[in-house]
Amino acid sequence: MKTSAFNAAALLALLASNYAFASATLRCESGLISVDDRAGEVQSKCGEPLSRNVVANKVVYGYYGERSEVLVEEWAYGPRNGMYYFLRFEGNRLVNIDSKRGG
């Protein structure tokens, strides 16, 4: 009985890790982009976004406690095969890739 519970937990962990990986990358016309890429790299691989919006400023703290603000932007691409892709940048770095079916 313990083995089947362990196997179910292992399967759930594997599925969760595959989902996390899938949402951390996106195939564009000129290559693959992934979380932590710079905005310039993303634009050179994916082209000009459908829309580009400044969402907010975010306060971040450095290793030694220094405080700074970074710009938070959301870029939208699509539709591609019925999907829209939303890319969130914080301080010029890609931090999240989300997708949504257009309707």
Secondary structure, 3 states (H helix, E strand, C coil): CHHHHHHHHHHHHHHHHHHHHHCCEEEECCEEEECCCEHHHHHHHHCCCCEEEEEEEEEEECCCCCEEEEEEEEEEEEEECCEEEEEEEECCEEEEEEEEECC
